[in-house]
Amino acid sequence: MNIVRISILSLFFAALLFSCQQKPGGSDAEVSEAQAIEEVSATASDYAVNTSESQLMWVGFKPTGRHNGTIGIQDGSISVMNGDVVGGKFTIDMNQINVEDLEGEYKDKLTNHLRSDDFFSVEEHPIATFEITSVESYSSEVAANDSDDKMKLVVNDEEVDEYSIESPTHTISGNLMIRGETLNVTFPANVNINNGQVTAKAKFNIDRTKWGVNFREENGYEARAKDELIYDTVNVGFDITASAGEPTAMNN
C-alpha cells in the first residue's frame, strides 16, 4: 500500500470518527423550496440599507474548532407599510468574504479556499441574494414553549449561546440564493422600526450542502473525506440598518 492510499484511508477513517462526534445543533432555519415573491404595494415605503453599518456574519465549524468572518452586503432595501416590514431584497458580494479569526498567510489561504470551486465558486457566482417572501409576528406562546437548548449551539461538547438571536420579534422567510441555488429559509429575527430607521438582527443555522457548498465530487475520495472533517452546519447572522429614502440600486 503506497503513501497516497494510506493518506486517503487515514482521512476516510478520521471522517468516520468525527462524524460520530457532537455536531453543532439548534436554532436551525427551516429550509424548503423557493417561494413566489408577492408584489409589494406601491404605497409601501422603501428603506435603503446602509451597507457601511450593516453586516453579514458567518461561523463555520469543525471537530477541532471554528472559523468566523463576514461577507460584504453590496446593496439592499426594506419595504415598510403601516409600521410593518412587508418585503425586502439584499445583494451579497461573495468577493468580499472575510476571515476574522486568522491572520497573514493562514487568513489568505482560508479566504482563497472559500472563494474557490470547493466552496462558493465566487468567480462563477460572485453574487448571492436574499429576498423576503413573508414576515410574521413571532409567537410568544411558541417562544415560551421552546426549550432553551433550541436556541443554542453545542460544539465539541461546549455550549455556545452567542450564535442565537435574543428576544426575537418576528419570523422571516425568504429566498436565499447561493452558488446559483435558491431555497427558502425561515428563521426568527429581532426587527425594530423607529424614527425613520429599520434595524433587523438574526442568527440561525443552515446546512451548506443544500446549496452545493462542498468539495467538488470530481476531486475524488480524498476531497470527500476532507469534506467530512468540516461540519455541514454554518451559522449565519446579520445586523441590518436601513433608513427611509430612495433604495440603493439592486441587481435583478
C-alpha positions in Angstrom: 0.0 0.0 0.0 1.6 3.3 -1.1 1.7 6.5 0.9 -1.1 8.1 -1.2 -3.5 5.2 -0.3 -2.5 5.4 3.3 -3.3 9.2 3.3 -6.7 8.6 1.7 -7.6 5.8 4.1 -6.5 7.9 7.1 -8.7 10.8 6.0 -11.6 8.4 5.4 -11.4 6.8 8.9 -10.9 10.2 10.5 -14.1 11.3 8.8 -16.0 8.3 10.1 -14.7 9.0 13.6 -15.5 12.7 13.6 -19.0 12.2 12.1 -19.9 10.3 15.2 -18.9 13.2 17.5 -21.2 16.0 18.7 -22.1 18.4 15.8 -23.5 21.9 16.1 -27.3 21.9 16.6 -30.2 24.1 17.5 -31.7 27.3 16.1 -31.8 25.7 12.6 -33.6 27.7 9.8 -36.5 25.8 8.2 -35.5 25.2 4.6 -37.9 24.5 1.7 -38.2 25.1 -2.0 -38.1 28.6 -3.3 -41.4 30.5 -2.8 -43.2 33.0 -5.0 -42.4 36.7 -4.3 -45.5 38.7 -3.7 -45.6 42.1 -5.2 -45.3 44.9 -2.6 -47.9 47.6 -2.6 -46.9 50.9 -4.3 -47.9 52.6 -1.1 -45.1 50.9 0.8 -42.1 53.0 1.8 -38.6 51.9 0.8 -35.8 52.0 3.4 -32.3 51.8 1.9 -29.8 49.5 3.6 -26.8 51.3 5.0 -24.1 49.0 3.8 -21.4 50.6 6.0 -23.4 50.0 9.1 -24.9 46.6 8.2 -23.1 43.3 8.4 -23.5 39.7 7.4 -21.6 37.2 9.6 -20.7 33.5 9.3 -19.3 30.9 11.5 -18.1 27.5 10.2 -17.4 24.6 12.5 -15.0 21.6 12.5 -14.3 18.9 15.2 -11.2 20.8 16.4 -12.8 24.3 16.5 -14.4 27.0 14.3 -13.7 29.9 12.0 -15.7 33.1 11.6 -15.9 36.1 9.4 -18.1 38.4 7.3 -19.4 38.8 3.8 -20.0 42.2 2.2 -23.5 43.5 1.6 -23.5 45.2 -1.8 -26.9 46.9 -1.6 -30.5 46.3 -0.5 -33.8 47.8 0.6 -36.6 47.0 3.0 -40.2 47.8 2.3 -42.4 49.0 5.1 -46.1 49.6 5.2 -48.4 50.6 8.1 -45.4 50.1 10.5 -44.6 46.6 9.4 -41.9 45.1 7.2 -43.6 43.7 4.1 -40.7 42.9 1.8 -37.0 43.4 1.0 -34.1 42.3 -1.0 -30.4 42.2 -0.3 -27.4 41.6 -2.7 -24.4 40.0 -1.2 -20.9 40.4 -2.7 -19.2 37.0 -2.4 -15.9 38.5 -3.4 -16.0 40.2 0.0 -15.6 37.1 2.0 -13.5 37.9 5.0 -11.9 35.6 7.6 -11.7 37.4 11.0 -10.1 34.8 13.3 -6.9 34.3 11.3 -4.0 36.5 10.1 -1.4 36.5 7.4 -0.9 33.5 5.2 -3.4 31.4 7.1 -6.1 34.0 6.6 -5.3 34.3 2.9 -5.3 30.5 2.4 -8.7 30.0 4.0 -10.2 33.1 2.2 -9.0 31.8 -1.2 -10.2 28.3 -0.4 -13.7 29.6 0.5 -13.7 31.6 -2.8 -12.7 28.5 -4.8 -14.9 25.9 -6.6 -14.5 23.7 -3.5 -16.9 26.1 -1.7 -18.6 29.2 -3.0 -17.2 29.2 -6.6 -17.0 33.0 -6.4 -15.6 33.5 -9.9 -18.6 31.8 -11.4 -21.1 33.0 -8.8 -19.9 36.4 -7.5 -23.4 37.4 -6.1 -25.7 35.9 -3.6 -29.2 37.3 -2.8 -31.8 37.1 -0.2 -35.4 38.2 -0.9 -38.1 38.3 1.7 -41.2 36.2 1.0 -43.1 36.7 4.3 -42.8 38.4 7.7 -44.9 37.4 10.7 -45.0 38.3 14.3 -43.0 35.9 16.5 -45.5 34.0 18.7 -44.9 34.5 22.4 -46.6 31.1 23.0 -44.1 29.4 20.8 -41.3 31.3 22.4 -42.4 30.3 25.8 -42.7 26.6 24.9 -39.3 26.5 23.2 -36.6 24.7 25.1 -33.6 26.9 25.9 -31.4 24.3 24.2 -33.2 25.0 20.8 -31.7 28.5 20.7 -28.1 27.3 21.5 -25.3 25.5 19.7 -23.2 22.7 21.1 -19.7 22.5 19.5 -17.3 19.8 20.7 -19.5 19.4 23.8 -19.2 23.1 24.6 -22.4 25.1 24.8 -22.2 28.2 22.6 -25.1 30.6 23.1 -23.7 33.6 21.3 -24.8 32.1 18.0 -28.6 32.5 18.6 -30.7 35.7 18.5 -32.1 37.1 21.7 -35.7 38.3 22.1 -37.0 37.5 18.5 -39.9 39.7 17.5 -40.7 38.3 14.0 -40.4 35.2 11.9 -38.9 36.0 8.5 -39.0 33.8 5.4 -37.1 34.5 2.2 -35.4 33.0 -0.9 -31.7 32.6 -0.3 -29.7 32.2 -3.5 -26.1 30.9 -3.1 -23.9 29.5 -5.8 -26.9 29.6 -8.3 -29.1 27.5 -6.0 -32.2 29.1 -4.5 -34.0 27.8 -1.4 -36.5 29.4 1.0 -35.3 29.8 4.7 -37.4 30.7 7.7 -35.9 31.9 10.9 -36.6 34.1 14.0 -35.4 37.7 14.0 -35.4 40.8 16.1 -36.9 43.7 14.0 -37.4 47.3 15.1 -38.9 50.3 13.2 -38.3 53.6 14.9 -37.6 57.2 13.8 -37.3 56.5 10.1 -35.0 53.6 10.6 -35.3 49.8 10.4 -33.0 47.5 12.3 -33.0 43.7 12.0 -30.9 41.1 13.6 -30.9 37.3 13.3 -28.7 34.3 13.8 -29.5 30.8 12.5 -28.0 27.6 11.2 -28.2 26.3 7.6 -26.8 23.2 6.0 -24.3 24.4 3.5 -24.5 21.3 1.3 -28.2 22.1 0.4 -26.7 24.9 -1.7 -23.9 22.8 -3.1 -21.3 24.3 -0.9 -18.9 21.4 -0.5 -15.9 19.8 -2.1 -16.4 19.0 -5.8 -17.3 15.4 -6.4 -14.7 15.2 -9.2 -11.9 15.8 -6.6 -12.2 12.2 -5.6 -12.4 10.2 -2.4 -9.7 12.3 -0.6 -11.6 15.5 -1.1 -14.9 14.0 0.0 -13.1 12.6 3.1 -11.8 16.1 3.8 -15.3 17.5 3.5 -16.5 15.2 6.2 -14.0 16.9 8.5 -16.0 20.1 8.2 -19.5 20.2 9.7 -22.3 20.8 7.3 -23.8 23.4 9.7 -22.9 27.0 9.2 -24.2 29.7 11.5 -25.4 32.8 9.6 -26.0 36.1 11.2 -27.0 39.6 10.1 -27.2 43.0 11.6 -29.1 45.3 9.2 -29.7 49.0 9.4 -31.9 50.7 6.8 -33.1 54.3 6.6 -36.1 55.9 4.9 -35.4 57.2 1.5 -34.5 56.1 -2.0 -33.2 52.5 -2.0 -29.8 51.7 -3.5 -29.7 50.0 -6.9 -30.1 46.3 -6.8 -29.3 43.5 -9.3 -32.4 41.8 -10.7 
